[in-house]
Structures are given as C-alpha cells and as structure tokens.
Amino acid sequence: MSEYKSKILVIEDEQDIREGIVSLLEDQFTVSTAASGLSGLKEAIRNKPDLIVLDLNLPDFDGYQVCKSLREEADFKTIPIIILTAFNESDDRVRAFDTGADDYLAKPFSNAELISRINRKLNVVKDMF
C-alpha cells in the first residue's frame, strides 16, 4: 500500500515558475496547477487540495479575490493558503492575511524555504485532527 501524498494546488500564471514549483514538489506531493484565478477556483473545488500555493498577480481574478472566495466556502476554511508573489510591500502582506492567507513568501524565493513552509502548514493541519 502506498503512502498518501498530500495534494497541493499551485495557482500561478507564469509558466516557468509554475513548472519549476511542480518539479520541486512532485516527488513529495501530488501537484495540480492552474494558470488563472478562475481556473484555480474551479480546480480547488474539483480536486479539494490539502494546501494551496497562490500567486497574487493573476489574470481574471487576482489572488486576493481567489483567497477571499475560497475562505467563504466551508470546505476551504482550514485549507492552508501560502501566498507566493513578487508583491512584497507591507500593505500587500497585510491585505493577503486579511483575505485569509496563512503564509506569505516573496519571489524570488528559496526552494528549501517553500518546502519547509509547505511541510509546516501540512503538519499543523494534520495535528489539528
């Protein structure tokens, strides 16, 4: 019997970054992706991930709207959302946390730090149950 792999949804419009995150995570996690806010919402609802990595600068719905929309759904109130973005002003971080983000990591980012933050959030969720 194979061990369960946590499901991570990466919502990122830049293909190079999206593919880089997938290659970084795919050995340890089951990874799905979306390239826009609207497709990210649809993928989240369809696939109910264990954690979401979310860019803020997205076509159609921006990351703030995606985060707020997810938090309004009962199924997504406790799913960790990590913002991964080039926006790194204090106001951006505050707005992200106010819309329901659990963590915030600015680009360019360290691969090791992203994995560490993902593992920490998934362990916190596992410890709640």
ZATORDO-310632 format. One record per atom (N, C-alpha, C): x, y, z; residue in one letter. Coordinates in pm, whole numbers, m for minus. Each point is the difference from the previous one (the first is absolute). Layout:
<atoms>
atom east->X | north->Y | up->Z | residuo->A
...
</atoms>
This chain:
<atoms>
atom east->84 | north->m119 | up->0 | residuo->M
atom east->m84 | north->119 | up->0 | residuo->M
atom east->88 | north->125 | up->0 | residuo->M
atom east->m25 | north->91 | up->m91 | residuo->S
atom east->82 | north->119 | up->m7 | residuo->S
atom east->m47 | north->103 | up->101 | residuo->S
atom east->94 | north->80 | up->45 | residuo->E
atom east->m29 | north->103 | up->98 | residuo->E
atom east->m76 | north->114 | up->m68 | residuo->E
atom east->m95 | north->60 | up->71 | residuo->Y
atom east->m76 | north->112 | up->m54 | residuo->Y
atom east->93 | north->118 | up->m25 | residuo->Y
atom east->m12 | north->60 | up->m117 | residuo->K
atom east->74 | north->122 | up->m32 | residuo->K
atom east->m97 | north->117 | up->10 | residuo->K
atom east->36 | north->99 | up->78 | residuo->S
atom east->m84 | north->120 | up->11 | residuo->S
atom east->m16 | north->65 | up->m137 | residuo->S
atom east->m120 | north->53 | up->m23 | residuo->K
atom east->m31 | north->65 | up->m127 | residuo->K
atom east->24 | north->150 | up->12 | residuo->K
atom east->80 | north->52 | up->m91 | residuo->I
atom east->29 | north->144 | up->m2 | residuo->I
atom east->m47 | north->58 | up->m133 | residuo->I
atom east->m71 | north->110 | up->8 | residuo->L
atom east->m43 | north->74 | up->m118 | residuo->L
atom east->87 | north->124 | up->m12 | residuo->L
atom east->65 | north->15 | up->m115 | residuo->V
atom east->82 | north->118 | up->m27 | residuo->V
atom east->m76 | north->87 | up->m100 | residuo->V
atom east->m37 | north->120 | up->44 | residuo->I
atom east->m69 | north->95 | up->m88 | residuo->I
atom east->100 | north->111 | up->m32 | residuo->I
atom east->55 | north->m7 | up->m119 | residuo->E
atom east->110 | north->89 | up->m42 | residuo->E
atom east->m11 | north->20 | up->m151 | residuo->E
atom east->m2 | north->124 | up->m45 | residuo->D
atom east->m17 | north->25 | up->m143 | residuo->D
atom east->129 | north->m8 | up->m81 | residuo->D
atom east->116 | north->18 | up->63 | residuo->E
atom east->126 | north->m6 | up->m73 | residuo->E
atom east->42 | north->m146 | up->m16 | residuo->E
atom east->1 | north->m46 | up->m125 | residuo->Q
atom east->23 | north->m142 | up->m30 | residuo->Q
atom east->133 | north->m50 | up->56 | residuo->Q
atom east->108 | north->75 | up->m15 | residuo->D
atom east->131 | north->m44 | up->48 | residuo->D
atom east->m1 | north->m21 | up->152 | residuo->D
atom east->m61 | north->92 | up->70 | residuo->I
atom east->m7 | north->m12 | up->146 | residuo->I
atom east->m89 | north->m117 | up->39 | residuo->I
atom east->m116 | north->m11 | up->m67 | residuo->R
atom east->m93 | north->m110 | up->29 | residuo->R
atom east->68 | north->m135 | up->m21 | residuo->R
atom east->67 | north->m16 | up->m113 | residuo->E
atom east->68 | north->m126 | up->m29 | residuo->E
atom east->114 | north->m26 | up->98 | residuo->E
atom east->70 | north->105 | up->40 | residuo->G
atom east->108 | north->m16 | up->98 | residuo->G
atom east->m52 | north->m47 | up->134 | residuo->G
atom east->m113 | north->54 | up->43 | residuo->I
atom east->m60 | north->m41 | up->127 | residuo->I
atom east->m47 | north->m145 | up->m9 | residuo->I
atom east->m61 | north->m36 | up->m112 | residuo->V
atom east->m45 | north->m138 | up->m19 | residuo->V
atom east->119 | north->m96 | up->8 | residuo->V
atom east->108 | north->31 | up->m70 | residuo->S
atom east->115 | north->m92 | up->3 | residuo->S
atom east->63 | north->m6 | up->140 | residuo->S
atom east->m8 | north->109 | up->74 | residuo->L
atom east->51 | north->2 | up->137 | residuo->L
atom east->m84 | north->m88 | up->93 | residuo->L
atom east->m131 | north->m1 | up->m21 | residuo->L
atom east->m92 | north->m64 | up->94 | residuo->L
atom east->m47 | north->m140 | up->m40 | residuo->L
atom east->9 | north->m36 | up->m128 | residuo->E
atom east->m70 | north->m119 | up->m48 | residuo->E
atom east->51 | north->m132 | up->58 | residuo->E
atom east->122 | north->m6 | up->48 | residuo->D
atom east->47 | north->m124 | up->62 | residuo->D
atom east->m65 | north->m24 | up->135 | residuo->D
atom east->m29 | north->108 | up->70 | residuo->Q
atom east->m52 | north->m9 | up->137 | residuo->Q
atom east->m152 | north->13 | up->9 | residuo->Q
atom east->m60 | north->67 | up->m100 | residuo->F
atom east->m142 | north->32 | up->6 | residuo->F
atom east->m68 | north->m32 | up->m133 | residuo->F
atom east->m133 | north->m9 | up->3 | residuo->T
atom east->m79 | north->m4 | up->m122 | residuo->T
atom east->m32 | north->144 | up->m34 | residuo->T
atom east->46 | north->46 | up->m115 | residuo->V
atom east->m10 | north->143 | up->m34 | residuo->V
atom east->m94 | north->21 | up->m118 | residuo->V
atom east->m94 | north->93 | up->15 | residuo->S
atom east->m82 | north->44 | up->m112 | residuo->S
atom east->26 | north->150 | up->m16 | residuo->S
atom east->m34 | north->52 | up->m119 | residuo->T
atom east->31 | north->140 | up->m27 | residuo->T
atom east->m117 | north->71 | up->m67 | residuo->T
atom east->7 | north->132 | up->7 | residuo->A
atom east->m92 | north->87 | up->m73 | residuo->A
atom east->76 | north->127 | up->m34 | residuo->A
atom east->m35 | north->60 | up->m115 | residuo->A
atom east->73 | north->117 | up->m48 | residuo->A
atom east->m77 | north->131 | up->14 | residuo->A
atom east->m119 | north->m6 | up->59 | residuo->S
atom east->m78 | north->123 | up->23 | residuo->S
atom east->m80 | north->m16 | up->128 | residuo->S
atom east->m52 | north->112 | up->48 | residuo->G
atom east->m79 | north->m5 | up->122 | residuo->G
atom east->m126 | north->m84 | up->m14 | residuo->G
atom east->m73 | north->20 | up->m110 | residuo->L
atom east->m124 | north->m74 | up->m20 | residuo->L
atom east->25 | north->m150 | up->m17 | residuo->L
atom east->99 | north->m37 | up->m81 | residuo->S
atom east->30 | north->m143 | up->m15 | residuo->S
atom east->53 | north->m58 | up->131 | residuo->S
atom east->68 | north->82 | up->80 | residuo->G
atom east->47 | north->m45 | up->131 | residuo->G
atom east->m114 | north->m31 | up->94 | residuo->G
atom east->m101 | north->87 | up->1 | residuo->L
atom east->m119 | north->m25 | up->83 | residuo->L
atom east->m69 | north->m128 | up->m44 | residuo->L
atom east->m17 | north->m17 | up->m130 | residuo->K
atom east->m65 | north->m121 | up->m51 | residuo->K
atom east->79 | north->m125 | up->36 | residuo->K
atom east->132 | north->6 | up->m14 | residuo->E
atom east->85 | north->m115 | up->33 | residuo->E
atom east->m6 | north->m31 | up->150 | residuo->E
atom east->m3 | north->103 | up->82 | residuo->A
atom east->m8 | north->m21 | up->145 | residuo->A
atom east->m129 | north->m71 | up->37 | residuo->A
atom east->m110 | north->44 | up->m58 | residuo->I
atom east->m130 | north->m61 | up->30 | residuo->I
atom east->m4 | north->m144 | up->m51 | residuo->I
atom east->54 | north->m22 | up->m118 | residuo->R
atom east->m2 | north->m134 | up->m61 | residuo->R
atom east->92 | north->m99 | up->74 | residuo->R
atom east->114 | north->46 | up->47 | residuo->N
atom east->104 | north->m89 | up->48 | residuo->N
atom east->27 | north->11 | up->150 | residuo->N
atom east->m64 | north->93 | up->69 | residuo->K
atom east->19 | north->26 | up->143 | residuo->K
atom east->141 | north->m33 | up->50 | residuo->K
atom east->95 | north->90 | up->m27 | residuo->P
atom east->138 | north->m23 | up->42 | residuo->P
atom east->18 | north->10 | up->151 | residuo->P
atom east->113 | north->m51 | up->47 | residuo->D
atom east->34 | north->11 | up->142 | residuo->D
atom east->67 | north->134 | up->31 | residuo->D
atom east->53 | north->65 | up->m105 | residuo->L
atom east->68 | north->127 | up->16 | residuo->L
atom east->0 | north->69 | up->m137 | residuo->L
atom east->m4 | north->134 | up->3 | residuo->I
atom east->0 | north->78 | up->m124 | residuo->I
atom east->117 | north->97 | up->3 | residuo->I
atom east->79 | north->2 | up->m108 | residuo->V
atom east->103 | north->101 | up->m21 | residuo->V
atom east->m59 | north->97 | up->m102 | residuo->V
atom east->m12 | north->127 | up->38 | residuo->L
atom east->m78 | north->96 | up->m77 | residuo->L
atom east->79 | north->126 | up->m32 | residuo->L
atom east->10 | north->32 | up->m129 | residuo->D
atom east->58 | north->127 | up->m43 | residuo->D
atom east->m107 | north->108 | up->15 | residuo->D
atom east->42 | north->125 | up->17 | residuo->L
atom east->m98 | north->109 | up->11 | residuo->L
atom east->m31 | north->63 | up->m135 | residuo->L
atom east->99 | north->8 | up->m87 | residuo->N
atom east->m17 | north->67 | up->m130 | residuo->N
atom east->m43 | north->m102 | up->m104 | residuo->N
atom east->m131 | north->m18 | up->m12 | residuo->L
atom east->m57 | north->m101 | up->m90 | residuo->L
atom east->m96 | north->64 | up->m98 | residuo->L
atom east->m16 | north->m63 | up->m118 | residuo->P
atom east->m104 | north->47 | up->m91 | residuo->P
atom east->m139 | north->m28 | up->59 | residuo->P
atom east->m97 | north->69 | up->m44 | residuo->D
atom east->m140 | north->0 | up->44 | residuo->D
atom east->m12 | north->30 | up->149 | residuo->D
atom east->m14 | north->m96 | up->88 | residuo->F
atom east->m4 | north->27 | up->144 | residuo->F
atom east->142 | north->6 | up->53 | residuo->F
atom east->33 | north->106 | up->77 | residuo->D
atom east->133 | north->2 | up->60 | residuo->D
atom east->3 | north->m91 | up->123 | residuo->D
atom east->119 | north->m20 | up->53 | residuo->G
atom east->17 | north->m92 | up->113 | residuo->G
atom east->m79 | north->40 | up->123 | residuo->G
atom east->m15 | north->131 | up->22 | residuo->Y
atom east->m80 | north->45 | up->114 | residuo->Y
atom east->m145 | north->m48 | up->m14 | residuo->Y
atom east->m56 | north->15 | up->m121 | residuo->Q
atom east->m137 | north->m43 | up->m25 | residuo->Q
atom east->m14 | north->m151 | up->13 | residuo->Q
atom east->100 | north->m73 | up->m49 | residuo->V
atom east->m2 | north->m147 | up->10 | residuo->V
atom east->2 | north->m41 | up->146 | residuo->V
atom east->89 | north->58 | up->76 | residuo->C
atom east->13 | north->m34 | up->142 | residuo->C
atom east->m130 | north->30 | up->74 | residuo->C
atom east->m54 | north->119 | up->m21 | residuo->K
atom east->m125 | north->39 | up->67 | residuo->K
atom east->m114 | north->m94 | up->m40 | residuo->K
atom east->m10 | north->m32 | up->m129 | residuo->S
atom east->m106 | north->m90 | up->m47 | residuo->S
atom east->12 | north->m138 | up->63 | residuo->S
atom east->121 | north->m52 | up->8 | residuo->L
atom east->20 | north->m131 | up->61 | residuo->L
atom east->m37 | north->2 | up->148 | residuo->L
atom east->38 | north->105 | up->70 | residuo->R
atom east->m28 | north->7 | up->144 | residuo->R
atom east->m149 | north->12 | up->29 | residuo->R
atom east->m78 | north->44 | up->m98 | residuo->E
atom east->m145 | north->10 | up->20 | residuo->E
atom east->m68 | north->m135 | up->m12 | residuo->E
atom east->70 | north->m101 | up->m48 | residuo->E
atom east->m53 | north->m136 | up->m15 | residuo->E
atom east->38 | north->m84 | up->121 | residuo->E
atom east->m94 | north->m70 | up->58 | residuo->A
atom east->26 | north->m80 | up->120 | residuo->A
atom east->113 | north->m101 | up->m22 | residuo->A
atom east->5 | north->m62 | up->m118 | residuo->D
atom east->101 | north->m102 | up->m28 | residuo->D
atom east->142 | north->55 | up->m2 | residuo->D
atom east->15 | north->131 | up->m11 | residuo->F
atom east->133 | north->59 | up->m16 | residuo->F
atom east->41 | north->90 | up->117 | residuo->F
atom east->m77 | north->m1 | up->106 | residuo->K
atom east->33 | north->86 | up->114 | residuo->K
atom east->131 | north->m38 | up->67 | residuo->K
atom east->35 | north->m131 | up->0 | residuo->T
atom east->120 | north->m43 | up->71 | residuo->T
atom east->113 | north->m48 | up->m92 | residuo->T
atom east->m21 | north->6 | up->m131 | residuo->I
atom east->106 | north->m42 | up->m92 | residuo->I
atom east->104 | north->111 | up->m5 | residuo->I
atom east->126 | north->m32 | up->31 | residuo->P
atom east->104 | north->104 | up->0 | residuo->P
atom east->19 | north->61 | up->m139 | residuo->P
atom east->13 | north->132 | up->m2 | residuo->I
atom east->29 | north->74 | up->m123 | residuo->I
atom east->130 | north->76 | up->22 | residuo->I
atom east->98 | north->m32 | up->m83 | residuo->I
atom east->128 | north->70 | up->4 | residuo->I
atom east->7 | north->92 | up->m121 | residuo->I
atom east->13 | north->129 | up->25 | residuo->I
atom east->15 | north->97 | up->m107 | residuo->I
atom east->146 | north->m3 | up->m45 | residuo->I
atom east->20 | north->m9 | up->m131 | residuo->L
atom east->134 | north->1 | up->m58 | residuo->L
atom east->m3 | north->106 | up->m110 | residuo->L
atom east->63 | north->115 | up->23 | residuo->T
atom east->m21 | north->114 | up->m88 | residuo->T
atom east->120 | north->93 | up->m7 | residuo->T
atom east->4 | north->79 | up->m105 | residuo->A
atom east->103 | north->104 | up->m15 | residuo->A
atom east->m37 | north->124 | up->83 | residuo->A
atom east->m127 | north->10 | up->41 | residuo->F
atom east->m42 | north->114 | up->82 | residuo->F
atom east->56 | north->m19 | up->141 | residuo->F
atom east->81 | north->97 | up->46 | residuo->N
atom east->62 | north->m21 | up->130 | residuo->N
atom east->m7 | north->124 | up->89 | residuo->N
atom east->m100 | north->82 | up->m20 | residuo->E
atom east->m19 | north->113 | up->89 | residuo->E
atom east->m83 | north->m43 | up->120 | residuo->E
atom east->16 | north->70 | up->110 | residuo->S
atom east->m75 | north->m31 | up->121 | residuo->S
atom east->m151 | north->1 | up->m27 | residuo->S
atom east->m47 | north->96 | up->m79 | residuo->D
atom east->m144 | north->9 | up->m31 | residuo->D
atom east->m48 | north->m126 | up->m73 | residuo->D
atom east->84 | north->m54 | up->m90 | residuo->D
atom east->m36 | north->m123 | up->m73 | residuo->D
atom east->m14 | north->m117 | up->96 | residuo->D
atom east->95 | north->m11 | up->92 | residuo->R
atom east->m4 | north->m111 | up->97 | residuo->R
atom east->m122 | north->12 | up->91 | residuo->R
atom east->m24 | north->120 | up->50 | residuo->V
atom east->m116 | north->22 | up->88 | residuo->V
atom east->m130 | north->m34 | up->m74 | residuo->V
atom east->m12 | north->47 | up->m125 | residuo->R
atom east->m122 | north->m28 | up->m77 | residuo->R
atom east->m16 | north->m150 | up->m22 | residuo->R
atom east->110 | north->m70 | up->m29 | residuo->A
atom east->m7 | north->m145 | up->m21 | residuo->A
atom east->m46 | north->m71 | up->128 | residuo->A
atom east->58 | north->38 | up->113 | residuo->F
atom east->m41 | north->m63 | up->126 | residuo->F
atom east->m145 | north->35 | up->34 | residuo->F
atom east->m41 | north->123 | up->m30 | residuo->D
atom east->m138 | north->41 | up->27 | residuo->D
atom east->m101 | north->m75 | up->m87 | residuo->D
atom east->42 | north->m48 | up->m117 | residuo->T
atom east->m92 | north->m77 | up->m85 | residuo->T
atom east->4 | north->m149 | up->31 | residuo->T
atom east->88 | north->m41 | up->94 | residuo->G
atom east->m2 | north->m138 | up->45 | residuo->G
atom east->126 | north->m82 | up->m25 | residuo->G
atom east->106 | north->61 | up->m51 | residuo->A
atom east->123 | north->m74 | up->m23 | residuo->A
atom east->61 | north->m46 | up->132 | residuo->A
atom east->66 | north->m115 | up->m4 | residuo->D
atom east->66 | north->m55 | up->119 | residuo->D
atom east->148 | north->34 | up->5 | residuo->D
atom east->59 | north->22 | up->m116 | residuo->D
atom east->144 | north->27 | up->m7 | residuo->D
atom east->26 | north->83 | up->m124 | residuo->D
atom east->119 | north->61 | up->m7 | residuo->Y
atom east->32 | north->92 | up->m108 | residuo->Y
atom east->148 | north->m12 | up->m29 | residuo->Y
atom east->33 | north->m27 | up->m124 | residuo->L
atom east->139 | north->m16 | up->m41 | residuo->L
atom east->23 | north->83 | up->m126 | residuo->L
atom east->102 | north->86 | up->3 | residuo->A
atom east->26 | north->89 | up->m113 | residuo->A
atom east->93 | north->m66 | up->m101 | residuo->A
atom east->m24 | north->30 | up->m129 | residuo->K
atom east->89 | north->m42 | up->m108 | residuo->K
atom east->112 | north->103 | up->m9 | residuo->K
atom east->120 | north->m38 | up->m35 | residuo->P
atom east->44 | north->m139 | up->m18 | residuo->P
atom east->6 | north->m69 | up->135 | residuo->P
atom east->m26 | north->m130 | up->0 | residuo->F
atom east->m7 | north->m74 | up->125 | residuo->F
atom east->100 | north->m114 | up->m2 | residuo->F
atom east->30 | north->m50 | up->117 | residuo->S
atom east->87 | north->m115 | up->14 | residuo->S
atom east->m85 | north->m127 | up->m7 | residuo->S
atom east->42 | north->m95 | up->m82 | residuo->N
atom east->m74 | north->m127 | up->m11 | residuo->N
atom east->m12 | north->m67 | up->136 | residuo->N
atom east->109 | north->m1 | up->76 | residuo->A
atom east->m1 | north->m64 | up->132 | residuo->A
atom east->m99 | north->69 | up->93 | residuo->A
atom east->m9 | north->132 | up->m8 | residuo->E
atom east->m93 | north->72 | up->86 | residuo->E
atom east->m145 | north->m31 | up->m38 | residuo->E
atom east->m29 | north->m6 | up->m130 | residuo->L
atom east->m135 | north->m34 | up->m43 | residuo->L
atom east->m39 | north->m139 | up->49 | residuo->L
atom east->86 | north->m97 | up->m18 | residuo->I
atom east->m29 | north->m136 | up->47 | residuo->I
atom east->m17 | north->m3 | up->151 | residuo->I
atom east->85 | north->71 | up->71 | residuo->S
atom east->m11 | north->5 | up->146 | residuo->S
atom east->m133 | north->59 | up->44 | residuo->S
atom east->m42 | north->108 | up->m64 | residuo->R
atom east->m127 | north->63 | up->36 | residuo->R
atom east->m118 | north->m92 | up->m34 | residuo->R
atom east->6 | north->m66 | up->m114 | residuo->I
atom east->m106 | north->m95 | up->m37 | residuo->I
atom east->m8 | north->m112 | up->102 | residuo->I
atom east->114 | north->m60 | up->32 | residuo->N
atom east->0 | north->m110 | up->97 | residuo->N
atom east->m51 | north->46 | up->135 | residuo->N
atom east->36 | north->119 | up->42 | residuo->R
atom east->m45 | north->53 | up->129 | residuo->R
atom east->m152 | north->18 | up->0 | residuo->R
atom east->m54 | north->57 | up->m106 | residuo->K
atom east->m146 | north->21 | up->m6 | residuo->K
atom east->m74 | north->m133 | up->m5 | residuo->K
atom east->52 | north->m97 | up->m73 | residuo->L
atom east->m66 | north->m130 | up->m8 | residuo->L
atom east->8 | north->m73 | up->133 | residuo->L
atom east->109 | north->14 | up->71 | residuo->N
atom east->12 | north->m63 | up->131 | residuo->N
atom east->m93 | north->64 | up->101 | residuo->N
atom east->m16 | north->131 | up->m9 | residuo->V
atom east->m92 | north->70 | up->90 | residuo->V
atom east->m141 | north->m51 | up->m23 | residuo->V
atom east->m39 | north->m12 | up->m126 | residuo->V
atom east->m135 | north->m49 | up->m31 | residuo->V
atom east->m17 | north->m142 | up->51 | residuo->V
atom east->99 | north->m87 | up->m25 | residuo->K
atom east->m10 | north->m138 | up->48 | residuo->K
atom east->m13 | north->m7 | up->151 | residuo->K
atom east->71 | north->90 | up->71 | residuo->D
atom east->m4 | north->0 | up->146 | residuo->D
atom east->m135 | north->45 | up->55 | residuo->D
atom east->m80 | north->68 | up->m81 | residuo->M
atom east->m130 | north->49 | up->48 | residuo->M
atom east->m101 | north->m113 | up->13 | residuo->M
atom east->23 | north->m112 | up->m68 | residuo->F
atom east->m102 | north->m106 | up->m3 | residuo->F
atom east->44 | north->m124 | up->72 | residuo->F
</atoms>
